[in-house]
């Protein structure tokens, strides 16, 4: 089997102890949460830094201290995942799962957990130490005694109006989230509120800090997902004010193949990604439809060759040793749903099933061994605010544990330079830094070092 390293010179080193650094940060967060006097504690977390682990630990410690706790997540999947994690860590801890009255409102796996109680009526659960539900469900809870504590998970995905709807249910809260992810989703324009302290389209954390600038703020400093080859780029491009490091050092993550490459561009970009952690498969410059058939076909062929060559991923000290990179450990990320549908159809035509193919919005919070990304600006004639949203590229570039291959048409750097921002400047609005232009240029400059051309 041919084996290549997935690390670069960047990463850990110089006596850096990631576990000790993460433990100190966690200790400070828990101290403020359990013993602080402020009404809120904010924790910024980079991709793969252990947000869910922190939420579970904080919930268990608050429950052990006799503090009744409500946990707010943004989706049913996140709620079910947290309940399963709590049950796995502390099988004896009584946990309530508050759900809607819809059919299949929660994961049936919860029914098998003896200490987990599910109900659509909050009155059935109020005496339990921990109750978990979505922000949308909590917003309908009325006439109950406030919980002493709350944990808001994925707080940067929560709009400020959603926070306002639940703020009366708790006395103090721990807000945990990733500031580099996509902004909260809104189906209506919010320009009329821009710059106001109560802008409902702003994230819960942004509004919280605007009204309470003195709240304790912490950050998790180590990503356990991103390898040493990826953390420096993602940190510099998307988290310039809250830098982080990889929990692994150079050479501690490897990606190899049982079958040697055949010399094609698809195999060469896979070899480059295995060697350096990154690969750019560059198609000729051209304006194309959003579902660019050539780019979609290139994505599908990269995935097929990755699986055909028998990829093997290894992490130093990981239980079980090296493991095969199966279809379930591969994801394809796109900007649009129709692009994802086109990639799924192309993979199906090649007889490939089991690979996750989805948009950045739906890939948030998930991780894979290898990701293949269709660049949001590939083949476009313009650079819109949607395609330049910093969080979209951040999500797409930060889902992998070993390697990321980006498929893109040439000319994106020129496109960025030819389309300066035309968004109106609004008073009172904090400019997001880095903006989409800067983040895209930073990523493209790095990918250029790992470029493999594909002639169509």
C-alpha distance (Angstrom), angle and dihedral (degrees) to the residues before:
residue distance angle dihedral
X1 . . .
X2 3.80 . .
X3 3.81 112.2 .
X4 3.80 130.0 -168.8
X5 3.79 131.7 -178.3
X6 3.79 120.2 -105.7
X7 3.80 94.2 -157.7
X8 3.78 134.3 87.2
X9 3.76 132.6 -161.0
X10 3.79 90.1 -83.6
X11 3.78 120.7 85.5
X12 3.77 135.1 56.0
X13 3.76 125.8 0.8
X14 3.76 143.3 107.1
X15 3.79 93.7 81.7
X16 3.79 92.6 -52.3
X17 3.81 110.7 164.2
X18 3.82 107.3 -162.4
X19 3.80 94.4 -174.9
X20 3.80 92.8 53.8
X21 3.80 91.9 46.2
X22 3.81 92.0 49.9
X23 3.82 91.5 45.4
X24 3.81 92.0 53.7
X25 3.80 91.2 50.0
X26 3.80 92.1 48.0
X27 3.79 91.5 48.0
X28 3.80 91.9 53.7
X29 3.82 91.5 48.0
X30 3.79 93.1 50.4
X31 3.81 91.9 46.4
X32 3.81 91.5 55.2
X33 3.80 91.2 43.6
X34 3.80 96.5 49.2
X35 3.80 102.1 32.1
X36 3.82 107.6 17.7
X37 3.77 123.5 108.2
X38 3.81 100.8 -144.0
X39 3.80 118.5 102.9
X40 3.78 92.9 -125.1
X41 3.79 142.8 29.3
X42 3.82 120.4 -161.9
X43 3.81 123.3 -153.4
X44 3.81 122.1 -170.5
X45 3.78 114.1 -157.3
X46 3.81 129.8 -172.4
X47 3.83 120.5 -142.7
X48 3.78 113.0 -61.0
X49 3.80 95.7 3.3
X50 3.79 94.5 129.9
X51 3.81 105.4 -93.5
X52 3.79 92.4 156.4
X53 3.80 91.8 45.4
X54 3.80 89.5 53.1
X55 3.81 92.6 47.6
X56 3.81 91.8 50.3
X57 3.79 93.2 47.4
X58 3.81 93.3 46.6
X59 3.81 90.4 49.0
X60 3.79 92.3 50.9
X61 3.81 93.5 47.7
X62 3.79 93.1 47.7
X63 3.79 90.0 49.1
X64 3.81 91.2 47.8
X65 3.81 88.7 52.6
X66 3.80 89.8 54.9
X67 3.82 95.2 -108.5
X68 3.81 112.6 142.4
X69 3.78 108.1 -131.7
X70 3.79 138.6 -161.2
X71 3.81 118.6 -163.1
X72 3.80 120.8 -153.5
X73 3.82 120.7 -159.5
X74 3.78 129.1 170.9
X75 3.81 103.6 -126.3
X76 3.79 136.9 29.1
X77 3.79 89.9 -116.7
X78 3.81 90.5 56.4
X79 3.81 91.0 47.9
X80 3.80 93.4 50.2
X81 3.80 91.2 46.5
X82 3.81 91.5 52.9
X83 3.81 92.4 48.5
X84 3.81 90.9 50.1
X85 3.81 90.6 48.3
X86 3.81 91.9 49.4
X87 3.80 91.3 49.5
X88 3.80 91.8 48.5
X89 3.82 93.1 50.2
X90 3.80 97.0 40.6
X91 3.83 112.8 17.3
X92 3.82 91.4 177.8
X93 3.81 95.5 55.0
X94 3.84 112.0 104.9
X95 3.81 108.5 -129.9
X96 3.78 128.9 -176.6
X97 3.79 122.2 -147.3
X98 3.81 108.9 -158.6
X99 3.80 109.9 -160.5
X100 3.78 142.1 168.9
X101 3.79 124.9 -95.5
X102 3.80 91.7 -108.9
X103 3.77 121.3 117.6
X104 3.81 112.2 -97.3
X105 3.81 89.6 15.0
X106 3.80 92.9 157.7
X107 3.79 141.5 19.6
X108 3.83 109.6 -74.2
X109 3.81 88.2 -140.2
X110 3.81 87.3 77.8
X111 3.80 90.6 67.3
X112 3.80 90.0 67.9
X113 3.83 92.8 57.6
X114 3.81 110.0 95.8
X115 3.82 97.2 -154.4
X116 3.81 96.6 43.0
X117 3.80 115.7 94.1
X118 3.80 119.6 -165.5
X119 3.79 125.4 -161.0
X120 3.78 142.6 149.5
X121 3.81 90.0 -142.8
X122 3.78 116.1 76.9
X123 3.81 91.0 -153.8
X124 3.79 89.6 70.3
X125 3.80 91.3 58.6
X126 3.81 109.0 34.5
X127 3.79 94.8 99.2
X128 3.80 93.5 54.9
X129 3.83 118.1 101.8
X130 3.82 93.0 -123.7
X131 3.81 130.3 26.6
X132 3.81 120.5 -177.2
X133 3.80 129.1 -166.1
X134 3.79 144.9 135.0
X135 3.79 123.0 -79.2
X136 3.81 88.7 -116.0
X137 3.81 92.1 56.8
X138 3.80 94.1 43.2
X139 3.81 88.9 53.9
X140 3.84 88.8 67.6
X141 3.81 94.3 52.2
X142 3.82 111.5 107.7
X143 3.79 139.7 168.5
X144 3.80 98.8 23.2
X145 3.77 132.2 129.3
X146 3.84 107.1 -96.5
X147 3.79 116.9 -105.1
X148 3.82 113.5 -116.3
X149 3.80 90.6 -132.8
X150 3.78 140.4 23.1
X151 3.78 134.7 -174.2
X152 3.80 117.3 -152.4
X153 3.80 110.1 -158.8
X154 3.83 121.4 -158.8
X155 3.80 87.2 12.2
X156 3.82 93.8 172.2
X157 3.82 89.0 61.2
X158 3.80 90.8 54.6
X159 3.81 117.8 91.9
X160 3.78 117.7 -131.9
X161 3.81 92.4 -117.7
X162 3.82 88.6 57.8
X163 3.80 89.5 52.7
X164 3.80 90.9 49.7
X165 3.82 89.5 53.7
X166 3.83 92.5 58.3
X167 3.81 103.0 28.7
X168 3.81 92.7 98.4
X169 3.79 91.8 60.6
X170 3.81 97.5 70.9
X171 3.79 140.8 38.0
X172 3.83 101.7 -149.4
X173 3.80 131.8 13.4
X174 3.78 144.8 -166.5
X175 3.81 112.1 -143.4
X176 3.81 115.1 -158.2
X177 3.79 124.8 -179.8
X178 3.79 150.5 123.3
X179 3.83 113.4 -97.0
X180 3.81 91.6 -163.2
X181 3.80 96.0 61.3
X182 3.79 128.1 93.8
X183 3.78 117.7 -61.8
X184 3.82 118.5 -107.8
X185 3.78 112.8 -73.0
X186 3.79 120.5 -110.6
X187 3.80 127.8 178.6
X188 3.81 94.4 -159.4
X189 3.78 133.0 56.7
X190 3.78 116.4 -97.0
X191 3.80 101.3 -171.0
X192 3.81 92.5 119.3
X193 3.81 90.2 63.9
X194 3.81 97.5 42.7
X195 3.78 111.9 131.6
X196 3.79 94.9 13.8
X197 3.80 120.2 121.3
X198 3.81 90.3 -125.5
X199 3.83 97.5 48.9
X200 3.85 101.1 153.7
X201 3.81 92.4 -154.4
X202 3.82 92.7 60.2
X203 3.78 119.0 96.8
X204 3.78 119.8 -94.6
X205 3.81 90.4 -114.1
X206 3.81 94.8 50.4
X207 3.80 91.9 51.9
X208 3.80 93.0 41.5
X209 3.82 92.2 54.4
X210 3.81 92.7 42.6
X211 3.81 88.9 61.1
X212 3.83 96.5 32.7
X213 3.82 108.2 33.7
X214 3.80 92.5 163.4
X215 3.82 96.9 63.6
X216 3.82 115.7 123.3
X217 3.81 110.8 -97.1
X218 3.79 123.9 -162.4
X219 3.79 136.3 172.3
X220 3.76 134.6 -152.7
X221 3.82 104.0 -124.7
X222 3.81 102.8 -162.1
X223 3.80 132.5 63.9
X224 3.78 112.1 -151.8
X225 3.81 92.1 -174.1
X226 3.77 104.6 50.9
X227 3.81 115.4 72.5
X228 3.80 124.2 -131.9
X229 3.81 87.8 -95.1
X230 3.81 93.7 59.9
X231 3.80 108.8 31.7
X232 3.85 97.0 72.1
X233 3.82 93.0 53.2
X234 3.82 96.1 42.9
X235 3.80 91.7 45.0
X236 3.81 94.8 49.1
X237 3.82 95.8 41.1
X238 3.80 99.9 43.1
X239 3.84 109.1 14.6
X240 3.83 106.1 40.8
X241 3.82 92.8 147.1
X242 3.81 96.9 40.7
X243 3.82 103.9 38.3
X244 3.77 121.3 -173.5
X245 3.81 139.5 -177.0
X246 3.75 136.1 -137.5
X247 3.78 118.8 -97.3
X248 3.80 88.4 -135.9
X249 3.77 130.4 61.8
X250 3.81 133.3 -138.3
X251 3.79 111.5 -58.5
X252 3.81 95.4 13.4
X253 3.81 92.2 105.5
X254 3.80 120.1 49.6
X255 3.77 135.3 179.5
X256 3.79 119.9 -163.1
X257 3.79 140.2 169.3
X258 3.78 131.1 -133.7
X259 3.82 90.5 -151.2
X260 3.78 123.4 52.5
X261 3.79 119.4 -122.4
X262 3.79 120.8 -92.5
X263 3.81 95.3 -138.4
X264 3.80 95.0 -103.5
X265 3.81 120.0 135.0
X266 3.81 89.4 -111.8
X267 3.80 91.7 56.8
X268 3.79 94.0 41.7
X269 3.80 92.3 54.0
X270 3.81 89.5 49.5
X271 3.81 90.2 51.4
X272 3.80 90.0 49.1
X273 3.80 91.3 49.9
X274 3.80 91.3 48.7
X275 3.80 90.3 50.6
X276 3.80 99.5 43.9
X277 3.81 106.5 14.5
X278 3.81 92.3 -113.2
X279 3.78 136.9 71.7
X280 3.81 132.2 178.1
X281 3.80 116.9 -158.5
X282 3.78 101.4 -164.5
X283 3.79 122.3 -160.9
X284 3.82 122.2 -163.6
X285 3.80 116.4 -79.6
X286 3.80 111.8 -91.4
X287 3.79 140.1 139.2
X288 3.78 106.9 -114.1
X289 3.79 142.4 171.3
X290 3.79 113.5 -84.8
X291 3.81 90.0 -103.5
X292 3.81 91.8 52.5
X293 3.85 102.2 -166.1
X294 3.82 94.1 -150.6
X295 3.79 94.0 49.1
X296 3.81 91.7 45.4
X297 3.81 90.3 50.1
X298 3.81 90.3 49.2
X299 3.81 91.3 52.4
X300 3.81 91.3 50.2
X301 3.81 93.0 48.3
X302 3.79 92.7 50.5
X303 3.81 89.6 53.0
X304 3.81 91.7 46.6
X305 3.81 92.9 51.1
X306 3.81 91.5 46.1
X307 3.81 89.9 56.8
X308 3.82 96.1 38.1
X309 3.79 92.2 53.1
X310 3.79 92.5 54.8
X311 3.77 102.1 -119.2
X312 3.81 116.1 -148.7
X313 3.81 123.1 -162.8
X314 3.79 123.8 -159.9
X315 3.80 132.6 -176.5
X316 3.79 123.4 -169.2
X317 3.80 112.0 -107.8
X318 3.80 94.1 5.1
X319 3.81 115.7 141.8
X320 3.77 115.4 -109.9
X321 3.79 95.5 26.3
X322 3.82 124.1 -123.8
X323 3.79 115.6 0.4
X324 3.80 132.9 -163.2
X325 3.78 117.7 -101.5
X326 3.79 97.7 -121.9
X327 3.80 126.2 -176.7
X328 3.81 89.1 -95.8
X329 3.83 89.4 61.0
X330 3.82 94.1 53.4
X331 3.80 127.7 80.5
X332 3.78 135.5 -175.2
X333 3.79 116.9 -151.2
X334 3.81 127.0 -158.8
X335 3.80 138.1 168.9
X336 3.82 97.3 -127.5
X337 3.79 136.0 43.0
X338 3.81 93.1 -129.4
X339 3.81 89.3 55.6
X340 3.80 89.8 51.6
X341 3.80 90.3 49.3
X342 3.81 90.6 50.7
X343 3.81 91.4 51.2
X344 3.82 91.5 48.5
X345 3.80 89.8 52.4
X346 3.81 91.6 48.3
X347 3.81 91.4 50.0
X348 3.81 91.3 47.5
X349 3.81 89.6 52.1
X350 3.80 87.4 55.9
X351 3.81 91.3 49.9
X352 3.82 94.0 -109.6
X353 3.80 119.9 142.1
X354 3.79 135.1 165.9
X355 3.81 97.7 46.2
X356 3.81 114.9 126.9
X357 3.81 110.4 -122.8
X358 3.79 116.7 179.6
X359 3.77 148.4 126.2
X360 3.78 124.5 -81.6
X361 3.82 89.8 -106.1
X362 3.80 91.6 60.4
X363 3.82 96.0 39.7
X364 3.81 93.3 59.8
X365 3.78 111.9 122.5
X366 3.81 94.9 14.9
X367 3.79 129.8 109.4
X368 3.81 137.4 -160.3
X369 3.78 138.5 176.9
X370 3.81 93.9 -115.2
X371 3.79 131.0 14.1
X372 3.80 130.8 -166.3
X373 3.80 114.2 -157.1
X374 3.79 130.2 -162.9
X375 3.81 101.2 -148.5
X376 3.84 112.1 -117.9
X377 3.84 91.9 -131.0
X378 3.80 98.2 43.8
X379 3.81 111.2 132.6
X380 3.79 94.7 -7.1
X381 3.82 122.6 143.1
X382 3.82 91.4 -150.3
X383 3.78 141.6 26.4
X384 3.79 109.3 -125.0
X385 3.79 127.3 -171.1
X386 3.81 89.4 -108.9
X387 3.80 93.9 56.6
X388 3.79 92.7 41.8
X389 3.80 96.0 50.9
X390 3.78 104.0 131.3
X391 3.79 94.2 -141.3
X392 3.82 93.0 56.8
X393 3.80 94.2 59.1
X394 3.81 90.6 39.5
X395 3.81 92.0 56.6
X396 3.81 92.9 46.7
X397 3.81 92.5 48.9
X398 3.80 97.2 46.1
X399 3.82 108.7 51.1
X400 3.82 97.5 89.7
X401 3.79 134.4 92.6
X402 3.80 96.5 -168.3
X403 3.79 116.4 9.8
X404 3.79 144.6 -3.0
X405 3.82 126.0 -155.9
X406 3.81 116.8 -162.6
X407 3.81 119.7 -159.0
X408 3.78 112.6 -158.1
X409 3.77 142.2 148.8
X410 3.80 117.6 -115.5
X411 3.78 118.9 -103.2
X412 3.80 101.7 56.9
X413 3.81 93.2 120.5
X414 3.80 90.0 53.4
X415 3.80 90.0 46.0
X416 3.79 90.5 55.6
X417 3.79 92.3 49.8
X418 3.81 92.6 47.9
X419 3.82 94.8 50.4
X420 3.79 110.1 54.2
X421 3.77 117.1 -177.1
X422 3.79 115.7 -74.0
X423 3.79 94.7 179.6
X424 3.82 111.1 126.9
X425 3.79 116.9 -107.7
X426 3.81 108.9 -118.1
X427 3.78 124.6 -161.3
X428 3.77 116.5 -117.7
X429 3.80 95.1 19.2
X430 3.78 114.4 124.4
X431 3.78 108.6 -131.4
X432 3.76 113.3 -122.4
X433 3.79 112.8 -122.2
X434 2.89 127.3 -124.0
X435 3.78 95.0 28.0
X436 3.79 123.3 -151.1
X437 3.78 94.8 -92.0
X438 3.78 94.6 53.3
X439 3.82 94.6 43.4
X440 3.81 92.6 48.0
X441 3.79 92.9 48.5
X442 3.80 91.2 49.3
X443 3.80 92.6 51.2
X444 3.82 93.8 43.6
X445 3.80 91.8 50.0
X446 3.80 89.9 54.2
X447 3.81 94.1 44.2
X448 3.80 90.6 51.1
X449 3.81 87.8 70.5
X450 3.82 89.0 60.4
X451 3.81 99.3 41.3
X452 3.79 123.1 146.7
X453 3.84 114.1 -178.0
X454 3.80 120.9 -136.5
X455 3.79 117.3 -159.9
X456 3.81 110.3 -150.9
